Amino acid sequence: MQVVERVIAAVAGRQDNVITLDQLLGAGLGRGAVAHRLEARTIQRMHRTVYLLGAAPPTPMARARGAVLAVGDAAALSHRSAAELYGLLPAASGDVDVTVVGSNPGVHPGIRLHRPRALAPIDVVTMGGMRITSVARTICDLAATESSAEVEHAFQEALYRRIVTPGALAAVLGREPARRGAPAIRALIRDPRLTRSQRERLLLKLIDQAQLPRPVTNVRTLGHLVDVLWPNERLIVEFDGWRAHGHRRAFETDRKRDQILVAAGYRVVRITDRQLLDEPVAVVARIAQALRG
């Protein structure tokens, strides 16, 4: 029995504490032993043939893996569930999204199935051994099921973290030009994105036009690279770009840096691409007020 337990622990350990009935039987357990463990609550049923070891609630990764295992080898986590695991959208309660091509896997409570005609190999990657749609494919899928605000949120976050490019989204649309949500994705691709140098040139032009003092750019202050600095006024302007504050790691890192700078006597003003493009007068007014302050 010790050998059986070691095999079960090894398999589940690679799968976020999730294991299938076939894997339990393959480890040497009989169906009666599986039923006994369910009764004793040493395992819990996630889906018809998928179990979680222990009595603790499943982690988000375990929920995702359990759903993919329940649907089958050809399945892949997708849509909002994939976006949540990538950190592109905040976690939300609800069914797990799984995409599968081919034969109908049947009804699986707790799983929202998506059955496209095709799923290109390039549109699937692995995360911890689990199949999941690529970031580009995931964002394109979101356009068919989620609000435009959430699709833009996910796209902005992925751009900020440099895990997707507009070209990658265009490639997905090239493979499936008539897919649901395609117009929304094309609109995002057409929307202007400013590079760091473009932001600097635009802001410096606005500053010159307003006859404000010229700052220095891309300088290190207290060990941190800051975008724009007026040393005498101890004023810093940071470009938020396409940052999505739903991404905890980016939010926490930036706010920690701001706190260090503020504690040292600097003031930090953050501006976004959209503000630079659509509200230039308001941006200059904020900077002018900060400089006077």
BAFI-3210 file (N, C-alpha, C; in Angstrom, 3 decimals, decimal comma, padded with zeros to 6 digits):
// residues 293
n [1|2|3|4|5|6|7|8|9|10|11|12|13|14|15|16|17|18|19|20|21|22|23|24|25|26|27|28|29|30|31|32|33|34|35|36|37|38|39|40|41|42|43|44|45|46|47|48|49|50|51|52|53|54|55|56|57|58|59|60|61|62|63|64|65|66|67|68|69|70|71|72|73|74|75|76|77|78|79|80|81|82|83|84|85|86|87|88|89|90|91|92|93|94|95|96|97|98|99|100|101|102|103|104|105|106|107|108|109|110|111|112|113|114|115|116|117|118|119|120|121|122|123|124|125|126|127|128|129|130|131|132|133|134|135|136|137|138|139|140|141|142|143|144|145|146|147|148|149|150|151|152|153|154|155|156|157|158|159|160|161|162|163|164|165|166|167|168|169|170|171|172|173|174|175|176|177|178|179|180|181|182|183|184|185|186|187|188|189|190|191|192|193|194|195|196|197|198|199|200|201|202|203|204|205|206|207|208|209|210|211|212|213|214|215|216|217|218|219|220|221|222|223|224|225|226|227|228|229|230|231|232|233|234|235|236|237|238|239|240|241|242|243|244|245|246|247|248|249|250|251|252|253|254|255|256|257|258|259|260|261|262|263|264|265|266|267|268|269|270|271|272|273|274|275|276|277|278|279|280|281|282|283|284|285|286|287|288|289|290|291|292|293]
n.u [000,831|002,044|003,528|001,488|000,442|002,614|002,766|000,306|000,642|002,767|001,709|-000,525|000,873|002,106|000,017|-001,301|-002,531|-004,645|-006,316|-007,174|-009,810|-008,949|-006,210|-006,008|-006,886|-004,903|-002,755|-003,138|-005,321|-008,580|-011,992|-013,679|-011,981|-011,549|-014,138|-014,329|-012,404|-013,571|-015,815|-014,537|-013,523|-010,928|-010,346|-011,900|-014,645|-014,342|-015,226|-017,022|-015,158|-012,903|-010,774|-009,884|-007,178|-007,358|-009,168|-009,324|-010,408|-010,240|-007,464|-007,268|-005,722|-005,972|-008,730|-008,906|-007,261|-008,590|-010,965|-010,036|-008,894|-011,200|-012,603|-010,935|-008,037|-007,622|-008,492|-008,401|-007,707|-009,449|-010,703|-012,268|-011,359|-008,758|-007,676|-007,781|-005,936|-003,619|-003,396|-004,630|-007,200|-009,274|-010,045|-013,081|-016,052|-017,597|-018,375|-015,791|-013,941|-013,482|-011,991|-012,573|-011,979|-013,590|-015,027|-018,091|-017,800|-019,753|-021,987|-020,729|-021,100|-020,347|-018,453|-017,852|-018,263|-016,545|-016,689|-015,049|-014,593|-011,982|-008,724|-005,800|-002,514|-000,559|-001,967|-002,192|-000,648|001,381|000,899|002,415|002,235|-000,386|-002,746|-003,412|-004,992|-003,148|-001,890|-002,627|-004,683|-006,436|-007,225|-008,526|-010,603|-011,952|-013,256|-015,524|-017,117|-016,983|-017,316|-016,650|-015,056|-013,686|-012,265|-010,553|-009,201|-007,809|-006,204|-004,661|-003,267|-001,768|-000,208|001,279|002,785|004,248|003,635|002,173|001,533|000,164|000,377|000,310|-002,335|-003,542|-002,678|-004,118|-006,692|-006,286|-006,235|-008,813|-010,904|-013,631|-014,502|-016,388|-016,544|-014,465|-014,512|-014,216|-011,655|-010,128|-010,533|-009,146|-006,548|-006,159|-006,170|-004,224|-000,931|001,417|004,929|007,681|009,473|007,839|005,929|007,532|008,402|005,952|005,029|007,105|006,825|004,313|004,958|006,837|005,215|003,528|005,268|006,637|009,115|011,857|012,145|014,318|014,830|014,326|016,078|018,003|016,837|017,266|017,984|016,028|014,679|013,276|010,690|010,267|011,713|011,839|014,366|014,921|012,404|011,645|009,863|008,235|007,215|005,452|004,893|002,021|001,253|-000,088|-000,953|-002,635|-004,443|-005,509|-003,666|-001,889|000,898|002,251|000,964|001,578|004,414|004,892|003,590|005,041|007,505|006,720|006,080|008,577|009,893|008,224|008,510|011,071|010,787|009,931|007,440|004,999|003,528|001,220|000,512|-001,553|-001,484|-003,871|-004,722|-002,670|-003,108|-005,834|-006,479|-004,662|-004,436|-005,420|-003,499|-001,157|-001,990|-002,194|000,507|001,643|000,400|001,439|004,140|004,100|003,319]
n.v [-001,213|001,187|001,720|002,256|004,593|006,313|006,491|007,697|010,131|011,186|011,485|013,210|015,322|016,461|017,631|019,693|018,636|017,262|014,455|011,827|009,332|007,161|007,408|006,899|004,249|003,167|003,465|001,463|001,308|-000,018|000,274|000,172|000,997|003,616|004,643|004,328|006,157|008,496|008,516|008,669|011,156|011,742|012,188|014,308|014,736|016,383|016,455|014,153|012,034|012,966|013,916|015,553|015,584|015,383|017,577|020,289|023,319|023,578|025,112|027,987|027,112|024,358|024,022|024,782|022,852|020,494|020,769|020,715|018,150|016,680|017,020|016,011|014,718|016,351|018,811|022,310|024,898|027,995|031,209|033,300|031,947|031,199|033,748|034,692|032,985|033,787|036,219|038,393|039,235|039,908|037,372|035,567|034,154|031,204|029,050|026,974|027,752|025,824|024,745|022,586|020,564|018,570|015,391|015,321|016,002|015,683|016,678|018,600|019,498|022,663|023,321|025,344|024,732|025,216|024,922|025,236|025,109|024,605|024,509|025,900|024,478|026,372|028,094|027,057|026,541|025,299|025,194|024,471|021,845|021,675|022,104|025,198|027,991|030,246|033,549|035,490|034,158|033,764|036,405|037,117|035,234|036,183|038,396|037,388|036,634|038,263|041,580|044,651|046,359|044,626|043,094|045,017|045,715|043,307|043,162|045,512|044,955|042,708|043,841|045,691|043,980|042,795|040,351|039,839|040,892|043,350|042,264|039,513|039,101|039,855|037,760|035,596|036,381|036,286|033,574|032,921|034,749|035,372|035,004|035,226|038,370|039,470|042,118|043,786|043,107|043,905|046,639|047,216|046,622|048,587|050,836|053,519|052,960|054,083|054,263|054,307|056,370|057,850|058,790|060,435|062,383|063,546|064,542|066,347|068,151|069,234|070,427|072,354|073,938|074,999|076,562|075,715|074,806|072,887|069,384|066,642|063,416|059,869|059,152|058,080|057,915|057,708|055,072|054,170|054,045|056,782|058,310|061,080|064,019|066,860|068,176|070,353|071,105|068,768|067,004|064,310|062,684|059,901|057,502|055,707|054,173|051,335|050,146|047,895|048,116|045,966|044,007|042,622|042,377|044,305|046,611|046,663|046,821|049,297|051,046|050,703|051,745|054,409|055,148|055,074|057,148|059,348|059,404|060,329|062,928|063,589|064,394|062,538|062,224|060,549|059,654|058,575|056,892|057,399|059,768|061,486|061,515|062,201|064,153|066,440|069,145|069,081|067,426|069,010|071,107|069,858|069,233|071,802|072,907|071,211|071,863|074,507|074,031]
n.w [000,000|000,621|-001,640|-003,468|-002,337|-002,651|-005,413|-006,009|-004,649|-006,104|-008,697|-008,249|-007,141|-009,317|-010,497|-009,158|-006,870|-007,914|-009,312|-011,567|-011,969|-013,552|-013,146|-010,418|-010,350|-011,936|-010,258|-008,495|-006,814|-006,031|-007,237|-005,047|-002,991|-003,765|-003,424|-000,657|000,244|-000,580|001,100|003,542|003,311|002,528|-000,003|-002,448|-004,651|-007,695|-010,336|-012,449|-012,888|-011,679|-009,037|-005,934|-003,756|-000,213|002,107|001,814|000,153|-003,470|-005,135|-007,386|-009,601|-009,322|-009,696|-012,366|-013,594|-012,898|-014,359|-017,020|-017,096|-016,722|-019,091|-021,094|-022,964|-025,209|-024,484|-023,509|-021,221|-021,335|-022,582|-020,158|-017,868|-018,554|-018,905|-016,279|-014,986|-016,262|-015,127|-016,237|-015,852|-013,009|-010,571|-010,803|-009,539|-010,780|-013,612|-015,041|-017,911|-020,762|-023,735|-026,463|-029,272|-031,691|-030,919|-029,031|-025,657|-023,771|-021,048|-018,397|-015,261|-013,838|-015,666|-018,420|-021,642|-024,728|-028,156|-030,763|-034,369|-035,038|-033,520|-033,580|-033,327|-032,605|-031,077|-028,583|-025,462|-022,742|-019,227|-016,398|-017,228|-018,041|-020,645|-022,177|-023,668|-025,762|-024,862|-026,780|-028,209|-026,086|-025,416|-027,777|-027,670|-025,416|-026,406|-027,494|-025,408|-023,136|-021,617|-023,418|-021,952|-020,223|-022,046|-023,151|-020,838|-020,266|-022,562|-022,345|-019,992|-020,777|-022,798|-021,315|-019,696|-021,609|-022,851|-024,997|-028,381|-030,652|-033,204|-032,737|-031,981|-034,359|-035,949|-034,928|-035,684|-038,395|-038,872|-038,202|-039,452|-039,324|-036,770|-033,686|-032,091|-033,500|-034,713|-032,439|-031,541|-033,732|-033,552|-031,179|-032,021|-033,937|-032,372|-031,121|-029,807|-027,584|-027,663|-025,316|-026,075|-027,764|-025,955|-024,367|-026,260|-026,978|-024,501|-023,840|-025,917|-025,301|-022,890|-023,683|-025,329|-023,417|-022,119|-019,842|-017,358|-018,634|-018,192|-017,081|-018,557|-018,144|-015,912|-013,068|-009,805|-006,441|-006,896|-008,616|-011,878|-013,323|-015,280|-016,024|-014,721|-012,628|-011,124|-009,278|-008,399|-007,349|-008,549|-010,086|-013,031|-014,081|-016,614|-017,059|-019,169|-020,757|-018,473|-016,390|-013,521|-012,295|-012,191|-009,772|-009,167|-010,765|-009,870|-007,091|-007,164|-008,451|-006,701|-004,359|-005,142|-005,601|-002,975|-001,726|-003,075|-002,463|000,296|000,420|-000,229|-002,768|-005,257|-006,996|-010,089|-012,050|-015,387|-018,087|-021,314|-022,658|-021,471|-022,287|-025,045|-025,379|-023,499|-023,407|-022,568|-019,957|-018,809|-018,969|-017,351|-014,852|-014,406|-014,399|-012,161|-010,197|-010,384|-009,505|-006,954]
ca.u [000,000|002,928|003,871|000,304|000,353|003,684|002,394|-000,781|001,214|003,605|000,845|-001,275|001,820|002,382|-001,256|-001,947|-003,316|-005,787|-006,026|-008,354|-010,148|-008,040|-004,897|-006,117|-006,923|-003,589|-001,824|-003,350|-006,550|-009,792|-013,098|-014,169|-011,063|-011,826|-015,387|-014,033|-011,689|-014,566|-016,621|-013,677|-013,167|-009,505|-010,389|-013,206|-014,946|-014,447|-016,062|-017,450|-014,014|-011,741|-010,786|-008,887|-006,715|-007,567|-010,476|-009,252|-010,975|-009,248|-006,892|-007,674|-005,040|-006,555|-010,041|-008,670|-006,730|-009,638|-011,898|-009,373|-008,792|-012,535|-013,056|-010,150|-006,673|-007,597|-009,075|-007,498|-008,322|-009,603|-011,584|-012,019|-010,573|-007,355|-007,275|-007,554|-004,676|-002,535|-003,381|-005,119|-008,471|-009,444|-010,774|-014,526|-016,657|-018,376|-017,903|-014,464|-014,014|-012,626|-012,204|-012,234|-012,350|-013,813|-016,223|-018,776|-017,417|-020,900|-022,236|-019,904|-021,486|-019,232|-017,548|-018,476|-017,561|-016,494|-016,361|-014,797|-014,324|-010,553|-007,859|-004,464|-001,495|000,154|-002,842|-002,216|000,627|001,200|001,213|002,532|001,788|-001,797|-002,983|-004,125|-004,876|-002,122|-002,394|-003,304|-005,934|-007,301|-007,801|-009,496|-011,759|-012,685|-014,098|-016,777|-017,903|-016,894|-017,597|-015,565|-014,157|-012,820|-011,346|-009,520|-008,420|-006,897|-005,247|-003,744|-002,392|-000,835|000,751|002,175|003,700|004,968|003,391|001,423|001,697|-000,974|000,574|-000,118|-003,796|-003,877|-002,435|-005,274|-007,799|-005,973|-006,623|-010,275|-011,339|-015,060|-014,820|-017,149|-015,711|-013,364|-014,486|-013,689|-010,203|-009,548|-010,552|-008,028|-005,297|-006,038|-006,044|-002,803|-000,149|002,600|006,165|008,256|010,028|006,722|005,367|008,444|008,361|004,667|004,970|008,045|006,217|003,272|005,632|007,412|004,120|003,005|006,388|007,016|010,534|012,164|012,637|015,213|014,074|015,002|017,200|017,881|016,645|017,199|018,120|014,902|014,610|012,029|010,461|010,458|012,087|012,274|015,160|014,795|011,053|011,473|008,628|008,429|006,062|005,597|003,934|001,360|001,128|-001,300|-000,948|-003,946|-004,220|-005,975|-002,533|-001,376|002,343|002,622|000,426|002,347|005,775|004,869|003,213|006,158|008,490|006,177|006,179|009,978|010,196|007,474|009,137|012,315|010,464|009,501|006,031|004,879|002,299|001,118|-000,377|-001,746|-001,465|-005,159|-004,729|-001,759|-003,689|-007,186|-006,647|-003,341|-004,522|-005,560|-002,210|-000,256|-002,484|-001,796|001,950|001,896|-000,017|002,410|005,376|003,888|003,137]
ca.v [000,000|002,349|001,992|002,889|005,967|007,103|006,749|008,680|011,417|011,690|011,928|014,389|016,402|017,120|018,131|020,587|017,815|016,732|013,142|011,249|007,969|006,256|007,475|006,199|002,810|002,808|003,425|000,221|001,321|-000,545|001,227|000,186|001,821|005,012|004,999|004,440|007,416|009,565|008,494|009,114|012,533|011,932|012,778|014,900|014,693|017,654|016,143|012,761|011,114|013,765|014,070|016,398|014,979|016,185|018,185|021,734|023,754|023,608|026,393|028,322|026,253|023,020|024,075|024,802|021,564|019,499|020,915|020,256|016,694|016,093|017,065|015,056|015,057|017,378|020,034|023,381|025,999|029,081|032,319|034,051|031,149|031,339|035,125|034,809|032,335|034,640|037,462|039,476|039,661|039,451|036,112|035,673|032,847|030,750|027,851|027,015|027,726|024,822|024,594|021,277|020,378|017,160|014,720|015,974|015,363|015,569|017,754|018,560|020,600|023,479|023,594|025,974|024,189|025,966|023,923|025,820|024,132|024,280|025,168|025,713|024,132|027,559|028,805|026,332|026,394|024,533|025,860|023,408|020,600|021,769|022,831|026,458|028,794|031,284|034,855|036,130|033,445|034,018|037,743|037,051|034,497|037,033|039,329|036,709|036,273|039,235|042,967|045,345|046,913|043,570|042,723|046,055|045,563|042,174|043,522|046,500|044,274|041,856|044,724|046,249|042,927|042,360|038,930|039,756|042,025|043,477|041,340|038,157|039,088|039,877|036,416|034,770|036,774|035,821|032,165|032,827|036,140|035,578|034,572|036,162|039,345|039,945|043,583|044,403|042,907|044,774|048,005|047,323|046,628|049,888|051,895|053,889|052,589|054,927|053,733|055,210|057,557|058,662|059,474|061,513|063,467|064,228|065,310|067,470|069,130|069,919|071,256|073,510|074,803|075,672|077,359|075,232|074,426|071,594|068,373|065,614|062,180|058,575|059,298|057,281|058,658|056,756|053,722|053,836|054,766|057,542|058,741|062,531|064,585|068,238|067,989|071,437|071,079|067,416|066,502|063,173|062,234|058,522|057,079|054,452|053,418|050,513|049,362|047,560|048,014|044,686|043,096|042,947|042,499|045,606|047,642|046,700|047,273|050,726|051,816|050,657|052,718|055,737|055,416|055,373|058,478|060,341|059,484|061,089|064,320|063,804|064,250|061,673|062,371|059,481|059,954|057,432|057,171|057,973|061,162|062,224|061,642|062,761|065,258|067,066|070,386|068,709|066,900|070,152|071,865|069,130|069,381|073,202|073,075|070,504|072,646|075,683|073,556]
ca.w [000,000|000,622|-003,038|-004,053|-001,828|-003,261|-006,811|-005,986|-004,250|-007,195|-009,801|-007,818|-006,916|-010,596|-011,024|-008,189|-005,947|-008,651|-009,896|-012,224|-011,585|-014,254|-012,506|-009,134|-010,644|-012,428|-009,127|-007,760|-006,019|-006,635|-007,168|-003,671|-002,204|-004,134|-002,748|000,771|000,481|-000,696|002,322|004,643|002,990|002,251|-001,337|-002,745|-006,073|-008,396|-011,490|-012,421|-012,788|-011,248|-007,583|-005,276|-002,515|000,979|002,325|001,603|-001,132|-004,543|-005,541|-008,759|-010,560|-009,202|-010,353|-013,803|-014,028|-012,768|-015,472|-018,243|-017,012|-016,839|-020,483|-021,876|-023,362|-026,247|-023,942|-023,086|-020,479|-022,299|-022,289|-018,924|-016,931|-018,959|-018,623|-014,837|-014,630|-016,771|-014,367|-017,086|-015,295|-011,630|-010,430|-010,616|-009,319|-011,924|-014,285|-015,647|-019,376|-021,403|-025,173|-026,989|-030,670|-032,019|-030,411|-027,925|-024,397|-022,881|-020,085|-017,183|-014,373|-013,363|-016,776|-019,581|-022,804|-025,977|-029,158|-032,082|-035,424|-035,048|-032,546|-034,145|-032,319|-032,145|-030,142|-027,307|-024,760|-021,507|-017,959|-015,403|-017,827|-018,436|-021,881|-021,993|-024,879|-025,701|-024,437|-027,913|-028,443|-024,940|-025,544|-028,876|-027,166|-024,483|-027,163|-027,836|-024,224|-022,046|-021,977|-024,106|-020,939|-019,721|-023,133|-023,206|-019,605|-020,453|-023,609|-021,789|-019,033|-021,519|-023,462|-020,304|-019,249|-022,809|-023,109|-026,249|-029,288|-031,570|-034,315|-032,341|-032,074|-035,783|-036,486|-034,549|-036,563|-039,737|-038,968|-038,071|-039,656|-039,071|-035,401|-032,857|-031,397|-034,352|-034,845|-031,219|-031,522|-034,771|-033,020|-030,238|-032,781|-034,607|-031,373|-031,029|-028,630|-027,538|-027,109|-024,308|-026,723|-028,247|-024,786|-023,978|-027,251|-026,884|-023,260|-023,931|-026,815|-024,540|-021,876|-024,389|-025,765|-022,230|-021,591|-018,515|-017,299|-019,263|-017,240|-017,605|-018,747|-017,977|-014,978|-011,851|-008,567|-005,330|-007,427|-009,477|-013,149|-013,422|-016,664|-016,190|-013,419|-012,403|-009,896|-008,299|-007,839|-006,809|-009,142|-011,002|-013,819|-014,523|-017,618|-016,753|-020,403|-020,815|-017,253|-015,831|-012,089|-011,795|-012,046|-008,452|-009,109|-011,313|-008,982|-005,852|-007,443|-008,735|-005,507|-003,420|-005,610|-005,325|-001,538|-001,430|-003,610|-001,690|001,622|000,274|-000,509|-004,147|-005,594|-008,168|-010,879|-013,046|-016,505|-018,975|-022,747|-023,061|-021,041|-023,165|-026,381|-025,404|-022,543|-023,245|-021,802|-018,548|-018,368|-018,756|-016,202|-013,646|-014,216|-014,031|-010,768|-009,352|-010,373|-008,640|-005,573]
c.u [000,861|003,332|002,726|000,218|001,415|003,344|001,302|-000,235|002,037|002,748|000,113|-000,350|002,171|001,150|-002,029|-002,908|-004,571|-005,396|-007,309|-008,615|-009,215|-006,662|-004,902|-006,126|-005,567|-002,542|-002,000|-004,569|-007,680|-010,903|-013,683|-013,303|-011,266|-013,084|-015,169|-013,341|-012,625|-015,395|-015,828|-013,199|-011,664|-009,302|-011,769|-013,406|-015,070|-015,383|-016,300|-016,286|-012,741|-011,879|-009,677|-008,473|-006,945|-008,935|-010,490|-009,868|-009,889|-008,729|-007,413|-007,011|-005,610|-007,923|-009,878|-008,210|-007,795|-010,619|-011,297|-009,263|-010,151|-012,997|-012,235|-008,820|-006,600|-008,098|-007,999|-008,280|-008,377|-010,455|-011,259|-011,156|-009,090|-006,855|-006,996|-006,239|-003,481|-002,406|-003,873|-006,451|-008,559|-010,282|-012,250|-015,086|-017,483|-017,767|-016,517|-014,612|-013,001|-013,001|-011,765|-012,756|-012,574|-015,091|-016,788|-018,423|-018,566|-020,992|-021,378|-020,307|-020,255|-018,225|-018,345|-017,666|-017,652|-015,985|-016,181|-014,530|-012,865|-009,841|-006,430|-003,465|-000,766|-000,658|-002,955|-000,799|000,366|001,602|001,231|002,044|000,339|-001,928|-003,842|-003,963|-003,833|-002,734|-003,172|-004,654|-006,926|-007,980|-008,834|-010,756|-012,610|-013,652|-015,439|-017,672|-017,935|-017,178|-016,396|-014,561|-013,187|-011,831|-010,217|-008,603|-007,373|-005,819|-004,212|-002,752|-001,338|000,209|001,764|003,208|004,504|004,843|002,488|001,764|000,437|-000,852|000,129|-001,633|-004,230|-003,680|-003,577|-006,453|-007,545|-006,350|-008,135|-010,878|-012,803|-015,457|-015,612|-016,188|-014,589|-013,363|-013,898|-012,172|-009,530|-009,508|-009,415|-006,705|-005,074|-005,779|-004,584|-002,170|001,124|003,790|006,675|008,766|008,920|006,072|006,229|008,355|007,068|004,596|005,897|007,504|005,144|003,881|006,215|006,324|003,534|004,054|006,686|008,486|010,750|012,686|013,757|014,411|014,960|016,259|016,937|017,805|016,419|017,230|017,006|014,950|013,259|011,920|010,814|010,710|012,417|013,045|014,924|013,429|010,727|010,126|008,962|007,120|006,369|004,508|003,341|001,173|-000,182|-001,365|-002,371|-003,771|-004,792|-004,849|-001,772|000,122|002,801|002,172|001,282|003,759|005,813|004,544|004,319|007,223|008,012|006,338|007,608|010,336|009,499|008,094|010,427|012,054|010,075|007,984|005,952|003,514|002,305|000,120|-000,422|-001,634|-002,749|-005,250|-003,834|-002,404|-004,991|-007,358|-005,333|-003,381|-004,619|-004,241|-001,250|-000,694|-002,090|-000,307|002,284|001,528|000,968|003,721|005,246|003,810|004,426]
c.v [001,257|002,728|002,714|004,348|006,854|007,454|007,826|010,066|012,024|012,233|013,205|015,583|017,152|017,842|018,957|019,855|017,223|015,402|012,568|009,837|006,969|006,249|006,781|004,688|002,337|002,729|002,170|000,212|000,636|000,483|001,299|001,053|003,302|005,489|005,181|005,760|008,612|009,668|009,012|010,555|012,759|012,375|013,381|014,931|016,113|017,532|014,641|011,788|011,848|014,071|015,011|015,724|015,929|016,830|019,684|022,114|023,792|025,016|026,737|027,430|024,843|022,974|024,015|023,436|020,477|019,551|020,394|018,732|016,030|016,032|016,127|015,591|016,190|018,730|021,045|024,423|027,214|030,209|032,985|033,272|031,220|032,737|035,327|034,171|033,129|035,928|038,647|040,030|039,184|038,182|036,381|034,273|032,471|029,512|028,071|026,876|026,735|024,731|023,206|021,183|018,892|016,632|015,442|015,275|015,210|016,736|017,538|019,741|021,339|023,828|024,220|025,573|025,131|024,996|024,569|024,729|023,697|025,039|024,894|025,375|025,347|028,349|028,113|026,238|025,523|025,372|024,782|022,079|020,592|022,578|024,070|027,272|029,896|032,608|035,523|035,474|033,723|035,375|037,777|036,302|035,358|037,952|038,716|036,484|037,340|040,649|043,605|045,922|045,846|043,104|043,739|045,972|044,455|042,502|044,507|045,845|043,436|042,695|045,268|045,217|042,331|040,858|038,745|040,988|042,160|042,521|039,926|038,042|039,069|038,500|035,478|035,095|036,322|034,368|031,988|034,229|036,404|035,209|035,643|037,095|039,914|041,469|044,288|044,266|043,789|046,221|048,210|047,412|047,983|051,014|052,246|053,443|053,417|054,159|054,720|056,493|058,464|059,426|060,674|062,683|064,257|065,086|066,522|068,560|069,930|070,867|072,511|074,486|075,590|076,548|077,016|074,861|073,048|070,609|067,545|064,312|060,957|058,692|058,452|058,195|057,658|055,311|053,288|054,674|055,454|058,119|060,207|063,146|066,066|068,212|069,078|071,429|069,735|066,816|065,417|062,903|060,824|058,202|055,740|053,599|052,662|049,604|049,114|047,328|046,749|043,696|043,449|043,191|043,866|046,727|047,783|047,236|048,784|051,531|051,795|051,666|054,138|056,105|055,778|056,787|059,570|060,516|060,295|062,534|064,620|063,719|063,469|061,876|061,282|059,890|058,753|057,861|057,880|059,435|062,019|062,505|062,431|063,986|066,001|068,347|070,077|068,179|068,047|070,954|071,182|069,323|070,806|073,466|072,411|071,284|073,885|075,282|073,226]
c.w [000,000|-000,793|-003,723|-003,627|-002,464|-004,705|-006,873|-005,653|-005,380|-008,330|-009,425|-007,598|-008,184|-011,134|-010,002|-007,270|-006,591|-009,294|-010,494|-011,706|-012,265|-013,607|-011,150|-009,354|-011,140|-011,332|-008,283|-006,865|-006,773|-006,511|-005,763|-002,782|-002,502|-003,420|-001,248|001,086|000,334|000,573|003,508|004,461|002,903|000,805|-001,526|-004,248|-006,624|-009,593|-011,478|-012,234|-012,369|-009,764|-007,120|-003,988|-001,347|001,021|002,073|000,259|-002,210|-004,787|-006,935|-009,799|-010,513|-009,866|-011,867|-014,302|-013,948|-013,928|-016,770|-018,241|-017,204|-018,289|-021,361|-022,353|-024,372|-025,753|-023,564|-022,298|-021,402|-021,732|-020,951|-017,943|-017,265|-018,640|-017,135|-014,430|-015,134|-015,963|-015,168|-016,610|-013,852|-011,577|-010,189|-010,413|-010,536|-012,541|-014,883|-017,161|-019,939|-022,874|-025,609|-028,413|-030,909|-031,414|-029,200|-026,616|-023,414|-021,916|-018,847|-016,301|-013,853|-014,450|-017,910|-020,811|-024,002|-027,037|-030,536|-033,111|-035,427|-033,942|-032,991|-033,046|-031,763|-031,124|-028,789|-026,750|-023,533|-020,311|-016,885|-015,930|-018,268|-019,716|-021,605|-023,273|-024,681|-025,271|-025,570|-028,184|-027,313|-025,055|-026,667|-028,450|-026,237|-025,215|-027,539|-026,626|-023,131|-022,552|-022,660|-023,105|-020,425|-020,791|-023,218|-021,997|-019,771|-021,481|-023,083|-020,830|-019,748|-022,253|-022,468|-019,855|-020,406|-023,049|-024,320|-027,078|-030,132|-032,751|-033,997|-032,385|-033,537|-036,407|-036,141|-035,454|-038,000|-039,942|-038,909|-038,232|-039,319|-037,649|-034,659|-032,130|-032,240|-034,511|-033,621|-031,147|-032,570|-034,295|-032,023|-030,970|-033,452|-033,622|-031,182|-029,727|-028,656|-026,983|-026,075|-024,958|-027,261|-027,105|-024,410|-024,947|-027,146|-025,629|-023,316|-024,857|-026,088|-023,512|-022,519|-024,811|-024,602|-021,552|-020,131|-018,524|-017,909|-018,217|-017,861|-017,667|-018,558|-017,123|-013,738|-010,634|-007,451|-005,820|-008,347|-010,745|-013,239|-014,824|-016,869|-014,815|-013,543|-011,082|-008,856|-007,619|-007,188|-007,242|-010,162|-011,724|-014,315|-015,539|-017,197|-017,993|-020,430|-019,597|-016,777|-014,344|-011,488|-011,619|-010,779|-008,444|-009,619|-010,383|-007,736|-006,074|-007,652|-007,488|-004,455|-003,831|-005,339|-003,849|-001,131|-001,874|-002,811|-000,303|001,588|-000,140|-001,940|-004,248|-006,903|-008,809|-011,943|-014,126|-017,441|-020,435|-023,167|-022,652|-021,932|-024,517|-026,379|-024,503|-022,332|-022,418|-020,311|-017,992|-018,057|-017,539|-014,894|-013,362|-013,773|-012,575|-009,817|-009,275|-009,482|-007,176|-004,905]
res [m|q|v|v|e|r|v|i|a|a|v|a|g|r|q|d|n|v|i|t|l|d|q|l|l|g|a|g|l|g|r|g|a|v|a|h|r|l|e|a|r|t|i|q|r|m|h|r|t|v|y|l|l|g|a|a|p|p|t|p|m|a|r|a|r|g|a|v|l|a|v|g|d|a|a|a|l|s|h|r|s|a|a|e|l|y|g|l|l|p|a|a|s|g|d|v|d|v|t|v|v|g|s|n|p|g|v|h|p|g|i|r|l|h|r|p|r|a|l|a|p|i|d|v|v|t|m|g|g|m|r|i|t|s|v|a|r|t|i|c|d|l|a|a|t|e|s|s|a|e|v|e|h|a|f|q|e|a|l|y|r|r|i|v|t|p|g|a|l|a|a|v|l|g|r|e|p|a|r|r|g|a|p|a|i|r|a|l|i|r|d|p|r|l|t|r|s|q|r|e|r|l|l|l|k|l|i|d|q|a|q|l|p|r|p|v|t|n|v|r|t|l|g|h|l|v|d|v|l|w|p|n|e|r|l|i|v|e|f|d|g|w|r|a|h|g|h|r|r|a|f|e|t|d|r|k|r|d|q|i|l|v|a|a|g|y|r|v|v|r|i|t|d|r|q|l|l|d|e|p|v|a|v|v|a|r|i|a|q|a|l|r|g]
***
